[in-house]
Amino acid sequence: MRSLFELLGRPFGHNARALRKTISYLGPGFFVTIGFIDPGNWATNVAAGSACNYDLLWVVLLGTIILILWQHMAAHLGIIKGRSLAEAIRDNTRPWVAAVYGVTIFAACIATALAEILGAAIGLEILLHIPLDVGAIIVTILIAGALWFHRYHLMEKVIIVFVSVIGLAYLAELYLVKPNWNAAMVHTFVPSVNSGNILIALGVLGAVVMPHNLYLHSEVIQNREWGDRSEGGMKRLLRYEFLDTIFTMIVGMVINMAMIVVAAAVFFKHHVLIDNLSQASATLTPIAGNLAGHIFGIGLLFAGIASAMTAGMAGGTVMNGFLKGNDGAESKLSRAGMTLTLGIACILILLVHDTFRALVLSQVCLSIQLPFTMLPLYLLTSSRRVMGDYATGWLEKSAMVVTGVAILFMNALLVWQLLGGRF
């Protein structure tokens, strides 16, 4: 396989026709990006900025680098094998091993859906003063109906517009809140972690590198009408896919960093610690004034709905893949997986008292699960028996090992801290 660092190459020439063709290949990466700017990200970003100033910006950069690498590998598997990650694990591992991977990733899908539904419910509470429990039930029913009756494609277009508006609002605010750009630049590239911020750091990391998205990307990428499956055509598809992945991930990175910087400038600078996502609407006050709460609520509602759809789809993909379902999203197993993912998440929300902490902890759970998704993906894409001539080369394998060890190291720091250790 050609190195992924060569894949960008020259994907299009200098004419408009080639550019239009390139754009036509873009799309699957946006499914990942929707989850990349979800309510869980909002909560962890605001927590990071208000409690830790600019100290955790490096986590977003590290997470995005890891995300680009591993999402590309998941899509690579889907393109070459025509199988989702769940199906590939089922076909190439022992049943008990596949069961461990399957149970942990399904739990991660539920944790993701919990954050998304909870975020959307908080949005309803801000906008219409609907009680949180009632809002969670309404949102769950809406999302489940959209997935069951395949109305999510229409909703996604509207949702992406609203979420994009919020992202642009945060970017615009960078010019209004007057952040300390020198400090922000330093902490973007210089890691800093301690016992006081490790929990939030892992929350930020889990919110960026979401394991359910690796499963979903490997499935969604197969729904494209690729056409040419020759060797030259496959190389071209991989090149376009990598372009799609890197472009959408960088967009998500910029928005997440903007949220942390704004939260640091608005809250940390004035010694305000945020423990309620509704309070975070104040980050939009410099640009929106009295309308900040309403704009924040709308963005939170639509971001939650969009990302909960991807969490439900991922739950369906996981159940269908591990339990040998057929017909993709149309199968009974896939629909059962979607329903269980959303239903269990909704029930857990009804039992939650501290919603802001629940949002942050849900993202920590994703970080803890990541090694259970990274390991099989590494083994599958590295295997010539599975991938043939498209198996990853030494450069990709080295990058995967280094980033995987980084995740394990941060998880180990959290365990040490929970056991009473200091660092």
C-alpha positions in Angstrom: 0.0 0.0 0.0 1.2 3.5 -0.7 1.9 5.6 2.3 -1.1 7.7 3.5 1.3 10.6 3.6 1.5 10.3 -0.2 -2.2 9.9 -0.7 -2.9 13.6 -1.0 -0.7 13.7 -4.1 -2.4 15.6 -6.8 -6.1 14.5 -6.4 -7.3 17.0 -9.0 -5.9 19.2 -11.7 -6.4 22.8 -12.5 -9.7 22.6 -14.2 -13.2 23.0 -12.8 -14.3 19.6 -14.0 -11.7 17.8 -11.9 -12.5 20.0 -8.9 -16.2 19.1 -9.2 -15.3 15.4 -9.4 -13.2 15.8 -6.2 -16.1 17.5 -4.4 -18.4 14.7 -5.4 -16.3 12.2 -3.4 -16.6 14.3 -0.2 -19.3 13.3 2.3 -18.6 10.3 4.6 -16.2 12.4 6.6 -19.0 14.8 7.5 -20.7 11.9 9.5 -17.6 11.9 11.7 -17.5 15.7 11.9 -21.1 15.8 13.1 -20.0 13.7 16.1 -16.9 15.8 16.4 -18.9 19.0 17.4 -21.6 17.3 19.5 -22.9 18.3 23.0 -20.2 16.1 24.6 -17.6 18.2 22.8 -19.3 21.4 23.9 -19.4 20.3 27.5 -15.7 19.1 27.6 -14.5 22.2 25.7 -16.3 24.6 28.0 -15.0 22.6 31.1 -11.5 22.7 29.7 -11.5 26.4 28.9 -13.2 27.5 32.2 -11.2 25.3 34.5 -7.8 24.9 32.8 -7.5 28.0 30.7 -5.6 27.2 27.4 -3.7 24.3 29.0 -5.6 21.5 27.1 -5.6 22.9 23.6 -2.8 20.4 22.8 -5.3 17.5 23.5 -7.5 18.7 20.6 -4.5 18.9 18.3 -3.3 15.4 19.4 -6.8 14.0 19.2 -7.3 15.4 15.6 -4.0 13.9 14.4 -5.0 10.5 16.0 -8.5 10.9 14.5 -7.3 11.5 10.9 -5.0 8.5 11.1 -7.5 6.1 12.5 -10.6 7.3 10.6 -8.6 6.9 7.4 -7.7 3.3 8.4 -11.3 2.5 9.2 -12.4 3.9 5.8 -9.5 2.1 4.1 -10.8 -1.2 5.5 -14.4 -0.4 4.3 -13.2 0.5 0.8 -10.8 -2.5 0.3 -12.8 -5.3 1.9 -16.3 -4.0 1.5 -16.9 -4.9 5.1 -17.6 -2.8 8.2 -15.1 -3.0 11.1 -17.7 -5.0 13.1 -18.1 -7.5 10.3 -14.3 -7.7 9.7 -13.7 -8.4 13.5 -16.4 -11.1 13.5 -14.9 -12.8 10.5 -11.3 -12.7 11.6 -11.3 -13.3 15.4 -12.4 -15.9 17.8 -16.1 -15.6 19.0 -15.2 -14.7 22.6 -12.7 -12.1 21.4 -15.3 -10.6 19.1 -17.8 -10.6 22.0 -15.5 -8.5 24.1 -15.0 -6.0 21.3 -18.7 -6.0 20.5 -19.9 -5.5 24.1 -17.4 -2.6 24.8 -18.2 -0.7 21.6 -21.9 -1.1 22.0 -21.5 0.4 25.5 -19.5 3.2 23.9 -22.4 3.8 21.5 -24.8 4.1 24.4 -22.5 6.5 26.2 -22.3 8.6 23.0 -26.0 8.6 22.6 -26.5 9.6 26.2 -24.4 12.7 25.7 -26.1 13.6 22.4 -29.7 13.2 23.7 -28.9 14.9 26.9 -27.4 17.9 25.0 -30.4 18.2 22.8 -32.7 18.0 25.8 -30.8 20.8 27.5 -31.3 22.8 24.3 -35.0 22.3 24.5 -34.9 23.3 28.2 -33.1 26.5 27.3 -35.4 27.3 24.4 -38.9 26.2 25.6 -38.4 25.5 29.3 -39.3 21.8 28.8 -38.2 19.7 31.7 -35.1 17.8 31.0 -36.6 14.3 31.4 -39.5 15.2 29.1 -37.1 16.7 26.6 -35.0 13.6 26.5 -38.0 11.4 25.8 -39.2 13.8 23.0 -35.7 13.9 21.4 -35.3 10.1 21.6 -38.6 9.5 19.9 -37.8 12.0 17.2 -34.4 10.5 16.4 -35.7 6.9 16.5 -38.5 7.8 14.1 -36.1 9.5 11.7 -33.8 6.5 11.7 -36.5 3.9 11.4 -38.2 5.7 8.5 -35.0 6.9 6.9 -35.7 10.6 7.1 -32.3 11.4 8.5 -30.7 12.5 5.2 -33.2 15.4 4.9 -32.7 16.4 8.5 -28.9 16.2 8.3 -28.9 19.0 5.7 -30.8 21.4 8.0 -28.8 20.3 11.0 -25.4 20.8 9.4 -26.5 24.4 8.5 -27.4 25.2 12.1 -24.3 23.6 13.6 -22.2 25.4 11.0 -23.7 28.7 12.1 -22.7 28.0 15.7 -19.2 27.0 14.6 -18.8 30.2 12.7 -20.1 32.2 15.6 -17.4 30.8 17.9 -14.8 31.6 15.2 -16.1 35.1 14.9 -15.9 35.5 18.7 -12.2 35.0 18.6 -11.9 38.5 17.4 -14.2 39.9 20.1 -13.1 38.2 23.4 -9.4 39.2 23.0 -7.8 35.9 24.0 -4.1 35.6 25.0 -2.9 34.3 21.6 0.6 33.7 22.8 -0.5 31.4 25.6 -3.0 29.7 23.3 -0.3 29.0 20.7 2.1 27.6 23.4 -0.4 25.3 24.9 -1.5 24.0 21.5 1.9 22.5 20.9 3.3 21.9 24.5 1.5 19.1 26.4 0.6 19.8 30.0 -1.3 17.3 32.2 -1.6 16.8 35.9 -3.9 15.2 38.6 -6.1 18.2 38.4 -6.9 18.2 34.7 -6.4 14.5 33.6 -10.2 13.8 33.9 -11.1 16.7 31.7 -8.2 16.0 29.3 -9.5 12.5 28.7 -13.0 13.9 28.3 -11.7 16.2 25.6 -9.8 13.3 23.9 -12.7 11.0 24.1 -15.0 13.7 22.6 -12.6 14.1 19.7 -11.6 10.5 19.0 -14.9 8.7 19.2 -14.7 4.9 18.8 -18.2 4.5 17.4 -17.2 6.8 14.5 -14.5 4.3 13.5 -17.2 1.6 13.1 -19.6 4.0 11.4 -17.1 5.4 8.9 -16.2 1.9 7.8 -19.9 1.2 7.1 -20.9 4.6 5.6 -18.0 4.6 3.1 -19.4 1.5 1.4 -22.7 3.3 0.6 -20.9 5.5 -2.0 -21.3 4.6 -5.7 -17.6 4.2 -6.2 -17.8 2.6 -9.7 -14.2 1.8 -10.8 -12.8 -1.1 -8.7 -9.6 -1.6 -10.6 -6.2 -1.2 -8.9 -5.8 2.3 -10.3 -9.4 3.1 -9.3 -8.9 1.8 -5.7 -5.8 4.0 -5.3 -7.8 7.0 -6.5 -10.6 6.2 -4.1 -8.2 5.9 -1.2 -6.7 9.3 -2.2 -10.1 11.0 -2.3 -11.2 9.4 0.9 -8.1 10.7 2.7 -8.8 14.1 1.3 -12.4 13.9 2.6 -11.2 12.8 6.0 -8.4 15.3 6.5 -10.5 18.2 5.4 -13.5 17.5 7.6 -11.4 16.6 10.6 -9.5 19.9 10.4 -12.8 21.8 10.2 -13.9 20.1 13.4 -10.5 20.8 15.1 -10.7 24.5 14.4 -14.2 24.8 15.9 -13.3 22.8 19.0 -10.2 24.9 19.6 -12.3 28.0 19.2 -14.7 26.8 21.8 -11.9 26.2 24.4 -10.2 29.6 23.6 -13.5 31.5 23.9 -14.4 29.7 27.2 -11.0 30.5 28.6 -11.3 34.1 27.7 -14.8 34.5 28.9 -14.8 32.3 32.0 -11.3 31.4 33.2 -10.1 35.0 32.9 -12.9 36.1 35.2 -12.6 33.1 37.6 -15.9 31.6 36.7 -16.1 27.8 36.8 -18.8 26.2 34.7 -20.7 23.2 36.0 -23.9 23.6 33.9 -24.1 23.6 30.2 -26.8 26.2 30.2 -24.3 28.6 31.7 -22.0 28.0 28.7 -24.4 30.1 26.5 -22.6 33.1 28.0 -19.7 32.3 25.7 -21.9 33.7 22.9 -22.8 36.9 24.7 -20.0 39.0 23.1 -21.4 38.4 19.6 -25.1 37.8 20.2 -26.0 39.8 23.3 -29.3 39.0 24.8 -30.0 36.4 22.1 -27.0 34.3 23.2 -29.0 31.9 25.2 -31.5 31.2 22.3 -28.7 30.8 19.7 -26.8 28.5 22.0 -29.9 26.5 22.7 -30.7 26.1 19.0 -27.2 25.0 18.2 -27.2 22.6 21.1 -30.5 21.1 20.1 -29.5 20.5 16.5 -26.0 19.3 17.3 -27.5 16.8 19.7 -30.1 15.5 17.2 -27.5 15.2 14.4 -24.9 13.4 16.5 -27.5 11.2 18.2 -28.5 10.0 14.8 -24.9 9.0 14.1 -24.7 7.3 17.5 -27.9 5.3 16.8 -26.6 4.4 13.3 -23.4 3.2 14.8 -25.2 1.1 17.4 -27.2 -0.5 14.5 -24.0 -1.1 12.5 -22.3 -2.7 15.5 -25.1 -5.1 16.4 -25.8 -6.0 12.7 -22.0 -6.6 12.1 -21.2 -8.6 15.2 -24.4 -10.7 15.1 -24.3 -11.6 11.4 -27.2 -9.4 10.2 -28.0 -8.8 6.6 -29.2 -5.9 4.4 -27.3 -3.2 6.4 -29.5 -0.5 7.9 -32.6 -2.3 6.7 -32.0 -5.4 8.8 -34.0 -6.2 11.9 -30.7 -6.5 13.9 -29.6 -3.0 12.7 -32.9 -1.5 13.7 -32.8 -3.3 17.0 -29.3 -1.9 17.6 -30.5 1.6 16.9 -33.5 1.3 19.2 -31.5 -0.2 22.1 -28.7 2.3 21.8 -31.1 5.3 22.0 -33.6 3.7 24.4 -30.9 2.7 27.0 -29.3 6.1 26.7 -32.6 7.8 27.4 -33.3 5.6 30.4 -29.9 6.4 31.9 -30.6 10.1 31.4 -33.7 9.8 33.5 -31.5 8.5 36.3 -28.9 11.3 36.0 -28.8 14.2 38.5 -25.6 16.0 37.6 -26.1 16.5 33.8 -22.9 18.4 33.2 -20.7 15.8 34.9 -22.6 13.0 33.1 -21.7 14.7 29.8 -18.0 14.9 30.7 -17.9 11.3 32.1 -19.6 9.9 29.0 -16.7 11.2 26.9 -14.2 9.8 29.4 -15.9 6.4 28.8 -15.2 6.8 25.1 -11.5 7.4 25.7 -11.3 4.3 27.9 -12.9 2.2 25.2 -10.7 3.4 22.4 -7.9 0.8 22.8 -10.6 -1.9 22.4 -11.4 -0.4 18.9 -7.8 0.6 18.0 -6.3 -2.9 18.5 -8.5 -4.9 16.2 -8.4 -2.1 13.5 -4.6 -2.1 13.7 -4.4 -5.9 13.4 -6.8 -6.1 10.5 -5.4 -3.3 8.4 -1.8 -4.5 9.1 -2.6 -8.1 8.0 -1.7 -9.1 4.5 -4.0 -12.1 4.9 -6.9 -9.7 5.3 -5.8 -6.7 3.2 -3.5 -8.3 0.6 -1.4 -5.7 -1.2 -3.4 -2.9 0.6 -2.0 -3.8 4.1 -0.6 -0.9 5.9 3.1 -0.2 5.5 5.7 0.3 8.3 5.1 4.1 8.5 1.4 3.8 9.1 1.9 0.9 11.5 4.4 2.9 13.5 2.1 5.9 13.6 -0.8 3.7 14.8 1.4 2.1 17.5 2.6 5.5 18.8 -0.8 7.0 18.9 -2.3 3.9 20.5 0.4 4.0 23.2 -0.4 7.7 23.8 -4.1 6.8 24.5 -3.1 3.9 26.8 -0.7 6.2 28.7 -3.4 8.8 29.3 -5.8 6.2 30.4 -3.2 4.8 32.8 -2.7 8.3 34.3 -6.5 8.5 35.0 -6.5 5.1 36.7 -3.5 6.1 38.8 -5.2 9.3 39.8 -8.5 7.5 40.7 -6.4 5.2 42.9 -5.1 8.2 44.8 -1.9 8.7 43.0 -0.5 12.2 42.3 1.6 13.5 39.4 
